């Protein structure tokens, strides 16, 4: 059994620029800090007020590290999940507690803005994926083994074909979900 720490999900703002590093063994790591504002409801005034912030050091590894480094900027609102580590530190003159998260998933919090997702194809570099023409991006979303010309959509008004979902639970008028 692995002892990676408790699983945690937080929302907050990227507080420091993501920094890309490589271990001597070649593993890519991106680290940054996330600030989570705390708010309290004041019954006397009937309003919410700021009550400080918690700061977390986030580490992402391998492909997630590369994607986070190229996608995140200071100030971005994010939601992330990972494994929590709390450790005490002492540098000789000061002591403290570090709260760290080893990230499993990171994404922009779409409640506060929009983002554009570019799927990373295996073996392609991130910079090459950003330079794809629009048609190539659309082809990247095609289901493997399905020819887009025979997807079952005759015109723009036709609903998209659901690959592998079966036809028993979907209706022609789109009232039911295929799940």
C-alpha positions in Angstrom: 0.0 0.0 0.0 1.3 3.4 -1.0 1.5 6.2 1.6 1.2 9.2 -0.7 -0.8 11.2 1.8 -4.5 12.3 2.0 -6.3 13.2 -1.3 -7.3 16.8 -1.5 -9.1 19.0 -4.0 -8.8 22.7 -3.8 -9.6 25.8 -5.9 -7.4 28.9 -5.8 -5.2 31.2 -7.7 -1.8 30.5 -9.0 0.4 32.7 -6.8 3.9 32.2 -8.3 5.0 31.6 -11.9 5.2 27.8 -12.6 8.9 26.8 -12.6 10.0 23.8 -14.8 12.8 21.6 -13.5 14.4 18.3 -14.4 15.8 15.7 -12.0 19.2 14.2 -12.8 17.2 11.1 -14.0 15.3 13.3 -16.5 11.9 13.5 -14.8 10.2 16.8 -15.5 8.7 18.6 -12.5 6.8 21.9 -12.4 6.3 23.7 -9.1 4.2 26.7 -8.2 2.2 28.0 -5.3 -1.6 28.3 -5.1 -3.4 30.7 -2.8 -6.8 29.8 -1.4 -8.7 32.8 0.0 -10.7 32.2 3.2 -14.0 34.0 3.6 -16.2 34.2 6.7 -19.8 35.3 7.0 -20.1 38.2 9.5 -23.6 37.9 11.1 -23.4 41.4 12.6 -22.8 43.1 9.2 -24.6 40.5 7.1 -21.7 40.4 4.7 -18.8 38.1 3.7 -15.3 39.3 4.6 -11.8 38.1 3.8 -10.2 36.0 6.6 -6.7 35.4 5.2 -5.4 32.8 2.8 -3.9 29.4 2.8 -0.9 28.8 0.5 0.0 25.4 -1.0 3.2 24.4 -2.8 2.1 22.3 -5.8 4.3 19.8 -7.6 3.3 18.2 -10.9 5.4 15.5 -12.6 6.1 14.2 -16.1 3.5 15.1 -18.8 1.3 16.9 -16.3 4.3 19.1 -15.4 4.9 20.0 -19.0 1.3 20.8 -19.6 1.0 22.9 -16.4 4.1 24.8 -17.2 2.8 25.8 -20.7 -0.8 26.4 -19.6 -0.7 28.2 -16.2 0.2 31.8 -15.4 0.3 33.8 -12.2 -3.3 34.8 -11.2 -5.0 32.0 -13.1 -7.9 30.5 -11.2 -7.4 26.7 -11.0 -8.9 23.6 -9.5 -6.6 20.8 -8.6 -6.5 17.4 -6.9 -3.6 15.6 -5.5 -2.0 14.1 -2.4 -1.4 16.3 0.6 1.9 16.4 2.5 2.4 18.4 5.6 5.9 18.6 7.0 7.8 20.7 9.5 11.0 22.4 8.4 13.9 24.1 10.2 16.7 26.0 8.3 18.7 26.9 11.4 17.3 30.4 11.9 13.6 29.8 11.3 11.1 27.0 11.7 7.8 26.4 9.9 5.3 24.0 8.4 5.1 23.4 4.7 1.9 22.3 3.1 2.5 20.6 -0.3 0.3 18.9 -2.9 1.6 16.3 -5.4 -0.9 17.0 -8.2 -2.8 14.3 -10.0 -4.9 16.7 -12.1 -4.9 20.5 -12.7 -7.4 22.6 -14.7 -8.6 26.1 -15.0 -11.7 26.9 -12.9 -14.3 27.6 -15.7 -16.6 29.5 -13.3 -14.2 32.5 -13.6 -13.3 32.4 -17.3 -12.8 30.3 -20.4 -10.0 28.2 -21.8 -9.1 26.4 -25.0 -8.1 22.8 -24.7 -5.5 21.4 -27.2 -5.2 17.6 -26.9 -1.6 16.4 -26.7 -1.1 13.5 -29.2 1.4 10.9 -28.1 4.9 11.8 -29.3 4.0 15.4 -30.2 5.6 18.3 -28.4 3.4 20.8 -26.7 4.8 23.7 -28.9 3.9 21.7 -32.0 0.4 21.1 -30.7 -0.2 24.8 -30.3 0.8 25.4 -33.9 -1.7 22.9 -35.3 -4.1 24.3 -38.0 -7.8 24.3 -36.9 -8.6 21.3 -39.2 -5.9 19.2 -37.6 -7.3 20.1 -34.1 -10.7 18.8 -35.2 -9.2 15.6 -36.6 -7.4 15.0 -33.3 -10.8 14.7 -31.6 -12.0 12.0 -34.0 -12.6 8.6 -32.5 -10.0 6.1 -33.3 -11.0 3.9 -36.3 -14.0 6.1 -37.2 -13.9 7.9 -40.5 -15.2 11.4 -40.0 -16.9 11.3 -43.4 -19.0 8.3 -42.3 -19.8 9.6 -38.8 -23.5 9.7 -39.5 -23.9 13.4 -39.7 -25.4 14.5 -42.9 -25.6 18.2 -42.3 -24.7 20.8 -39.6 -28.1 20.5 -38.0 -27.8 16.7 -37.4 -26.8 15.6 -33.8 -23.3 14.3 -33.4 -22.9 10.5 -33.6 -22.1 8.8 -30.3 -19.3 6.3 -30.8 -19.6 3.2 -28.6 -22.6 4.5 -26.7 -25.2 2.2 -28.3 -28.5 3.4 -29.7 -30.8 1.9 -27.0 -30.7 4.9 -24.6 -30.4 7.8 -27.0 -33.3 9.3 -28.8 -33.6 11.1 -32.1 -34.8 14.4 -30.5 -31.9 14.5 -28.0 -34.2 14.6 -24.9 -32.3 11.7 -23.2 -28.6 11.5 -22.5 -26.7 8.4 -23.7 -25.3 7.8 -20.2 
